[in-house]
Amino acid sequence: MDYGYPQNCTVDVLKLYINQGDVQPDTSAGAGASLTSQITGAIDWRREGIRYRANQVYIDVQETISLLMSTTGVVLRGDIHGKVMMKTQLTGMPECKFGLNDKLIMEKEGGAAAMAGDMAAGVEIDDCTFHRCVRLGKFDSERTITFIPPDGEFELMRYRVTAPSMPFRILPNIVEDGKTKLLANLKVSADFPEELKATGVVIKLPVPPTTAHAKLIVDRGRAKYEP
């Protein structure tokens, strides 16, 4: 705190100096100087002197797809909200680079002719936000994510895509059989190659709240009715 204003809110740094229970903090002059240097330095999210026997980096991309389709299979609205999670165990103060295959970098590297060919399948990212360790100047000029990562797990970036390529096609067929019966037939087909596998796919079909009973028939996977 400096005149009542917090100078550093990084969780990893606060854990080093905020203790609970009978653990006594290190109040030596060396510890105070180290804290001051870390707060006022250019890289306050990572402390110096970190060492590991083996350098390891784990990357996890998490995406949520929202898709609205008509009864004929036409996409009315679709967007993807994603985030890139990282867990780093690196020695020293390493500089990492993370590349994207979005259309802006493809236009810069290959030009319009390349975009007309195989590179036209690039992803057009509408907007994105980064962890404060990312050098925004490098991203604006080179479209590469350059950063010195914090130690441990953190969220590197969030992004949004409003024109996603559909991994699946859902063709619904709904018929009213009388006044008290509704027949719904869903056909799901994948648009990616056969060697790629999708796991954890869940399809939800909303029904009226007055539904009393449901009979489910599936060719593959499992299905259940949740009133």
Summary of the structure (lengths in Angstrom):
residues: 227
radius of gyration: 25.4
end to end distance: 53.1
largest distance: 82.9
contacts: 458
relative contact order: 0.13
helix: 19%
strand: 33%
